[in-house]
């Protein structure tokens, strides 16, 4: 299929498909699915499609028709489950993406950027997603995850997350002025922590 070819033209077309999906416009989204159905799968679209379906559940049937054609059987089953059981959304999503990790062009960094930016808009789900499934996942960039969790560039609340350690590069969040790490199990801070020279409020109760 032409989208799978290793040519500059195919590469440009794959990027066009990704851009169509990420536009989040219904017409563009449908066009991207049609292009993949006839031309081959583009793994870089997985995470933005997942996010789009969460926000537009009426598109599930249209997406499933394409994904059933290309995804491995187990990954496809987990894909469908991730939308059918909202209380276990994160469990099935993570398992699905683990199954899809074999696709060239699919990356966990995309998951962090495209999916977590959606899920963390609902603060009631923050602890469930981060603590149980994402924060210590070996394929996820912890620093990017923490950035996705910040309520602003300056505030980060990690209280009651069950943390045992912080990412080594947390010092790169130099703009932080407020950091709450209370009610965790952190016994040692990484060396880069001392780069957070703008911190005005630091809470470490019960560690």
N, C-alpha and C positions, 0 to 999 in steps of 0.2 A: 504494500500500500504506500502511496506517495508520501504521506506524512512521516513514514518511518525511514525513508531513504536518507542516506548520508551525503546530502548535497546542499550547497548554499541555499538553493531555492526552497528545499524542504525545510531547512532550518528556519528560514524567514517565514515560511507558512506556519510552522509550529508556533513561532512567536506571535504571529497574527491571531492564532486560535487562543493562545493564552490571554492576549490583550482583549479579545472579544469577551471572554469569560469574566475577566477582572473588571470590565466596564460596568458589570452588574445591570446592564440594560437588557430587558427581556428579549428584544429582537436579536441583539448581538449574541445573547446566550443561546438561543435556539439555533442561530446560524453556526455557532461553534460546535454544537452537538451534531448538526448535520454534516459538517466538514469531517468530524472524527468518524462518524458512522460510515462514511464513504471512503475516507482516506487513511484511517488508522488512528490509534490512540495516542494522546499527548499527555504523558504522566504529570507534567507541570500544572495541568489543570485540575488535578484531583482536589487539592485543598480549597481553591476558590470555588469549585463546584460544590463541595461539601458545605461551605459557608452559605452559598447562594440558596441551596436547597433548604437549609435551616430557616432562612428568612422567607423562602417562597415554597412551602411544602407542596403546593399544587404542581410543582415541576418534577416531583419524585418519579412519576411514571415515565416521563420523557427521558430523564437521566438514567433510570434503571435499564431502559431498553438499550442504551449505548453501553453502559458499564457491564451488563450481562454478556455482551458480545466480546469484551476484551479482558475483563478482570478474571483472575484465577477463581475457581468455584468457591473456595473458603473465604477469600477476601470479599467476594460479592455477597455472600451470606451475611458476613459481619457488617458490610456496608448497609444492607437493608435493616439489620437489627439496630444499628446506631440511630435510626430515625424512628423505629417502632416503640422503643422503650426509653422514654425520656429520662427516667430516674437512673438508668444505667448508660446514659448517652456516652459519657466519657470512657467507660469500660470498653464498650464495643468499638468506639472510634479508635482508641489506642490499639486494640487488637487488629482492627482492620488495617490501620496504617503500618503496623508491623508486618503484616502480610504483603503489603504493597511496596515495602522498602526495596524489594528486588528490582523494581522498575528503574531504569536509568533516567535520571532527570527528576525523580521524586526525592525530596529532601525534608528532613525533620525541621530544618530551619524554616521552610515554608509553612509547616504546621504551626510553629510558634507564631509566626507573623500573621498568617491568614486566618487561622482558627481561633487561637487564643485571644486575639484582638476582639473577636466576636464574643466568645464565652465570658470574658472578664468584664464586659459591659454590664452583665448581670452579677452584681457583687455577691448575691446569695449563693452563687455557684463557685465562687473563687476558691474557697477552701477545699471543696470536693475535688475540683479539677486538679489543682496544684498539688495538694497533699497526697492524694491517693494514687494519682496516675501520671502526672507530668513532671513534677519538680525534680525527681531523681531518675527520670528515665535516661538511660545511657546515651540515647541518640539525640537528646534535646540539649541545646545550648542554654545552660541555666541562667546566664546573664541576660540573654534575650527574653527569657521567660519572666525574669524579675522586672525587666523594663516594661513588658506587657502588663504587669500587675500594678505598676505605679499609677496612682490617681492623678499625678501630675509629674513633671520632671523633678520636683523637689520632695515629694512625699511617697514613702513606701511603708506599708503596714504588713508585717509578716508575723503578727502575733497568732499564737495557737495553731501553727502549721506543722508542728511535730518535727521541726528542723533539727538535724544533728550537726550540720555544718553549712557554711555559706560558700558560694562559688569563689574560687581563687581570685577572679577578676572583678569582684564587687566594687573594688576601688575605682573602677572606670565610671561608676555612677557619681561623678564628682559634683553634680549639681544638687545632690540630696541635702536637704536641711532638716528633714524629719524622718526618723527611722525607728519603728517599733518592732522589736524582736522578742517581746515578752512571751512567756509560757511556751518555750521550746526546750530543746535539749542540747543547746550549743555550749560547748565547753571551751572552745578556742576560736579565735578570730584569725582570718587569713592576713598575711602581711599587707596586702593591698588595702585592707580596711583603713589603714591610717592615712590613706590619700583622701579620705572623705573629710576634708578640712572645713567644709561649709556646714557640717552638722551642728544645728543649734539644739535639737531635741533628740535624745537617744534613750530608748527604754529597753531594759534588759531584765526585767523582773522575772523570777522563776525560771532560771536556766541551770 
